[in-house]
């Protein structure tokens, strides 16, 4: 069975084993991370395209005279759209950073089994996966 979206699935896409339950907040964090990355890529693309019109604009202004070029509306639109996307991306990036900090805190509180490498909740004496004693 092929899983459409492995990040939001309740089952492992490769082995089919049931994964820990994901809450609505975890799903929203994944969506926010994707939106943040999408906005960043689009804004960089628009800024590069906008600034790529700068060189022909400068060359044509030498030939035609200042203010007589045709690229400035396109250039202004692309650069403005890129800046707007960077501003719109900010709350998504902030949410992504908060989710990463929370994940790091949770991982620091986990105990990793030296035999099988599985993370276990703090306070356990034995690994939940293999039963080996935790140090």
Buried (B, 14 or more C-beta within 10 A) or exposed (E): EEBEEEEEEEEEBEEEEEEEEBEEEBEEBBEBBEBBBEBBEBBEBBBEBBEEBEEEBEEBBEEEEEEEBEBBEEBEEBBEBBBEBBEBBEEBBEBBEEBEEEEEEEEEEEBBBEEEEBBBEEEEEEBEEEEEEBE
